[in-house]
Amino acid sequence: MLSLRARIFIVISLIVLVVTAIILLVLWQTRRANTPVAPDQAGENGDQTTSAAIDNTNFTPGAVAEPGGPTTVPAGTPIRQPTTTEAEQRGAREFAKVFVERYGSYTTDNDFQNILDLKPLVTAALWTRLSSQLQQPAGSGFVSVITAVASSELTSWANASAVVTVRTVRKQKTDGTADVSSQQTIVVTLQRNGNEWLVDSFKIQP
């Protein structure tokens, strides 16, 4: 039979072996957890997205457009140029818009400057009509009117004349009152003078 000293030695040895085995197991698990997982292994384990989800076998370069990128015209695509008539019609519309905005924008402080600015834009007959307004006395209170074109439409066209319907938005400011906004439609008749247009008449629609 083993002596007491021998039995104590055996017990202590077993305890040391068990503790050593536990420490080695913990170290092995820690080292395994800190080892990086390769992309292909991640796919096999199913715990990470595989890097082979999109590759050169299932992705076509240029198939996905960049958001907000500019639209390019393929080389060789013919670009339609406006005809001479279309260019002249566009010029007539723009001329009528300039006339309406100048005529309809003024203040009582500018001493009829908006009327004076129209002289090179109108026929002699229309200037006679407009210049008569220069003799009118200025009002006592301050008034400011700003006219902006909202749209224009060519309603009649001939070689020597054109009619343009111009729709505007007017903002009027008067001393002591709130600003007033209104809409106004003006029909402008143009007359060709050589290579340029002149306003021959205009009518403010009710």
C-alpha positions in Angstrom: 0.0 0.0 0.0 1.2 3.5 -0.9 2.4 5.7 1.8 0.7 9.0 2.6 3.5 11.0 1.0 3.3 9.0 -2.3 -0.5 9.5 -2.5 -0.1 13.3 -1.9 2.5 13.4 -4.7 0.2 11.6 -7.1 -2.8 13.9 -6.4 -0.6 17.0 -6.9 0.7 15.7 -10.2 -2.8 15.1 -11.5 -3.9 18.6 -10.5 -0.9 20.1 -12.3 -1.6 18.1 -15.5 -5.3 19.1 -15.5 -4.3 22.8 -15.0 -1.7 22.6 -17.7 -4.1 21.0 -20.2 -6.7 23.8 -19.5 -4.1 26.5 -20.0 -3.0 25.0 -23.3 -6.6 24.7 -24.5 -7.3 28.3 -23.7 -4.2 29.5 -25.5 -5.0 27.5 -28.6 -8.6 28.8 -28.7 -7.3 32.4 -28.3 -4.7 32.0 -31.1 -7.3 30.5 -33.4 -9.7 33.4 -32.8 -7.0 36.0 -33.6 -6.0 34.3 -36.9 -7.5 36.3 -39.9 -10.0 34.4 -42.0 -9.2 34.3 -45.8 -12.0 35.5 -48.1 -12.5 32.0 -49.6 -12.7 30.5 -46.1 -15.2 33.1 -45.1 -17.5 32.0 -47.9 -17.2 28.4 -46.9 -18.1 29.2 -43.3 -21.0 31.3 -44.3 -20.3 34.0 -41.6 -19.1 36.7 -44.0 -19.9 37.8 -47.5 -17.7 36.1 -50.1 -15.5 38.2 -52.2 -16.5 36.2 -55.2 -20.0 37.6 -55.2 -19.0 40.1 -58.0 -16.0 39.3 -60.1 -14.9 39.3 -63.7 -17.1 36.3 -64.5 -20.4 38.1 -63.7 -19.7 41.8 -64.1 -19.5 43.8 -67.3 -17.6 47.0 -67.1 -19.7 50.0 -68.0 -22.9 48.1 -67.4 -23.6 50.3 -64.3 -23.9 54.0 -65.1 -22.6 56.6 -62.6 -25.5 58.5 -61.0 -25.8 62.1 -62.3 -23.3 61.6 -65.1 -23.5 63.7 -68.2 -25.4 62.4 -71.2 -23.1 62.0 -74.1 -24.1 62.1 -77.8 -22.6 59.3 -79.8 -20.0 60.4 -82.3 -21.4 61.0 -85.7 -24.9 61.8 -84.5 -26.3 64.7 -86.7 -27.3 67.8 -84.8 -30.2 69.6 -86.3 -29.6 73.3 -86.9 -32.6 75.7 -86.9 -33.7 76.9 -90.3 -33.5 80.5 -91.3 -37.2 81.0 -90.7 -37.0 79.3 -87.2 -34.2 81.6 -86.3 -36.1 84.7 -87.4 -39.2 83.6 -85.5 -37.1 83.1 -82.3 -35.6 86.5 -82.8 -39.1 88.1 -83.2 -40.2 86.5 -79.9 -37.2 87.7 -78.0 -37.5 91.2 -79.4 -41.2 91.4 -78.3 -40.2 90.2 -74.8 -37.5 92.9 -74.5 -40.0 95.6 -75.5 -42.6 94.4 -73.0 -40.2 94.2 -70.1 -38.7 97.6 -70.8 -42.1 99.3 -71.3 -43.6 97.7 -68.2 -40.7 98.3 -65.7 -40.3 101.8 -64.2 -40.4 104.0 -61.1 -41.7 107.5 -60.6 -38.1 108.5 -59.9 -36.6 107.6 -63.3 -38.4 110.4 -65.2 -39.9 108.2 -68.0 -36.6 106.6 -68.8 -38.4 103.4 -69.7 -40.2 105.3 -72.5 -37.0 107.0 -73.8 -35.3 103.6 -74.0 -38.0 102.4 -76.4 -37.3 104.9 -79.1 -34.8 102.8 -81.1 -37.1 99.7 -80.8 -40.3 101.2 -82.3 -41.6 102.6 -85.5 -42.0 106.3 -86.0 -45.8 106.0 -85.7 -45.6 104.2 -82.4 -43.0 106.6 -81.0 -45.4 109.5 -81.7 -47.9 107.7 -79.5 -45.4 106.8 -76.7 -43.6 110.2 -76.6 -46.9 111.9 -75.7 -46.6 110.2 -72.3 -43.5 112.3 -71.6 -45.7 115.4 -71.3 -47.7 113.9 -68.5 -47.0 115.2 -65.0 -45.3 112.8 -62.6 -47.3 111.5 -59.7 -46.8 112.8 -56.1 -46.2 109.4 -54.5 -43.6 106.8 -55.2 -44.5 103.9 -57.5 -42.3 101.1 -58.7 -43.4 98.5 -61.2 -41.3 95.5 -62.3 -42.5 93.4 -65.3 -41.2 90.0 -66.1 -42.1 87.8 -69.0 -43.6 84.4 -68.1 -44.2 83.1 -71.6 -44.4 84.2 -75.2 -46.1 82.7 -78.3 -45.8 83.6 -81.9 -49.4 83.9 -83.0 -48.9 85.3 -86.5 -46.0 85.2 -89.0 -45.3 86.8 -92.4 -42.2 87.9 -94.3 -42.6 91.5 -93.2 -44.6 91.2 -89.9 -45.2 89.1 -86.9 -47.5 89.1 -83.9 -46.3 87.8 -80.5 -48.5 87.3 -77.5 -46.6 87.9 -74.3 -47.8 86.9 -70.8 -46.2 88.8 -67.9 -46.1 89.0 -64.2 -46.1 92.5 -62.7 -45.1 93.5 -59.2 -46.1 97.0 -58.1 -44.9 98.7 -55.0 -46.4 101.9 -53.7 -45.5 104.0 -50.6 -47.4 102.9 -47.6 -49.0 99.8 -49.2 -48.1 96.2 -49.6 -46.7 94.9 -52.8 -49.3 93.9 -55.4 -48.7 91.1 -58.0 -50.8 90.7 -61.1 -50.7 89.1 -64.5 -51.0 90.8 -67.8 -51.1 89.8 -71.4 -49.8 92.0 -74.2 -50.2 91.4 -77.9 -47.2 92.9 -79.7 -47.2 93.6 -83.5 -43.8 93.7 -85.1 -42.7 95.1 -88.4 -39.6 94.2 -90.3 -37.2 97.0 -91.0 -34.4 95.6 -93.2 -32.6 93.0 -91.1 -34.2 94.0 -87.8 -37.6 94.2 -86.1 -39.5 97.2 -84.8 -42.6 97.3 -82.7 -45.4 98.8 -84.7 -48.1 98.5 -82.1 -49.1 96.8 -78.9 -52.4 96.1 -77.0 -52.8 95.3 -73.4 -55.6 92.7 -73.0 -58.1 93.2 -70.2 
